[in-house]
Amino acid sequence: MTTDDVLAAWTAELAEALGLPQGSALDRDVVLDLARDAAHGVARPAAPLTTFLVGYAAGLRGGSEADLADAAATATRLALAHGDAPDTTDGPDGPEHTSRTDGTTGSDAR
């Protein structure tokens, strides 16, 4: 099973469990791109917080595909403009390079 298959199945399962209508406005690529931009432009822990806030805002605005796109565009613009973000590559919330038990470092597998 590919990652796309796993994500599609998970999204459908979670949407059903949350009581979202079938075919709810969700452009997975918009959400994943937003998470990437927040993680890189702000700080890694900003990714889940940003995607939650965008989803929440879109829901409050009516929950349409346009509502999601507008909220995501606003958040993306802010994250990309956040150029003075601190370097969190060595921070405690998920370093880009992690120490291995053998003393070497390697890229995070995400």
C-alpha positions in Angstrom: 0.0 0.0 0.0 1.4 3.4 -1.0 1.5 6.5 1.2 -1.2 8.0 -0.9 -3.4 5.0 -0.3 -2.8 5.1 3.4 -3.5 8.8 3.6 -6.7 8.5 1.5 -7.9 5.6 3.7 -7.0 7.4 6.9 -8.7 10.7 5.7 -11.9 8.8 4.8 -11.9 6.9 8.1 -11.3 10.0 10.2 -13.8 12.1 8.3 -16.5 9.5 8.9 -15.6 9.1 12.6 -15.7 12.9 13.0 -19.1 13.0 11.3 -18.0 15.1 8.3 -20.2 14.8 5.2 -19.0 12.5 2.5 -17.0 14.5 0.0 -16.2 17.3 2.4 -14.0 20.1 1.0 -10.5 18.8 1.6 -7.6 19.3 -0.8 -5.0 17.1 0.9 -2.2 18.7 -1.1 -3.2 22.2 0.1 -3.1 21.0 3.8 0.2 19.1 3.4 1.9 22.0 1.5 0.6 24.4 4.2 2.1 22.1 6.9 5.5 22.1 5.1 5.5 25.9 4.7 4.7 26.4 8.4 7.3 23.9 9.5 10.0 25.5 7.3 9.0 29.1 7.6 8.1 29.3 11.3 9.1 26.2 13.3 8.4 22.5 13.0 5.8 22.5 15.8 3.9 25.2 13.9 2.8 22.7 11.2 0.0 20.9 13.2 -1.1 24.1 14.9 -1.3 26.0 11.7 -3.3 23.3 9.9 -5.7 23.0 12.8 -6.2 26.8 12.9 -6.8 26.9 9.2 -9.3 24.1 9.3 -11.0 25.7 12.3 -11.2 29.1 10.5 -12.5 27.4 7.3 -15.2 25.7 9.3 -16.3 28.9 11.0 -16.5 30.6 7.6 -18.8 27.8 6.2 -16.4 25.0 5.4 -16.5 25.2 1.6 -13.5 24.5 -0.6 -13.2 28.2 -1.2 -13.2 28.9 2.6 -10.3 26.3 3.1 -8.4 27.7 0.1 -8.7 31.3 1.4 -7.7 30.4 5.0 -4.8 28.3 3.7 -3.6 31.1 1.4 -3.5 33.5 4.3 -1.6 31.1 6.5 0.9 30.2 3.7 1.5 33.9 3.0 2.2 34.5 6.7 4.4 31.5 7.1 6.5 32.3 4.0 6.9 35.9 5.2 8.1 34.7 8.6 11.7 34.9 7.3 13.1 35.9 10.7 12.1 32.6 12.2 14.6 31.1 14.7 16.6 28.1 13.4 14.9 25.2 15.1 17.0 22.5 13.5 18.6 21.7 16.8 15.6 22.4 19.0 13.9 19.9 21.3 10.7 19.7 19.2 12.1 17.6 16.4 15.5 18.4 15.0 16.3 18.1 11.4 19.3 16.0 12.3 18.9 13.6 15.1 21.7 11.9 17.1 21.8 8.2 16.7 22.8 5.8 19.5 26.2 5.2 17.7 27.0 8.9 18.0 26.5 9.8 14.4 23.8 12.1 13.0 21.3 11.5 10.3 18.4 13.2 8.6 15.0 12.8 10.2 13.1 10.2 8.3 9.9 12.3 7.9 
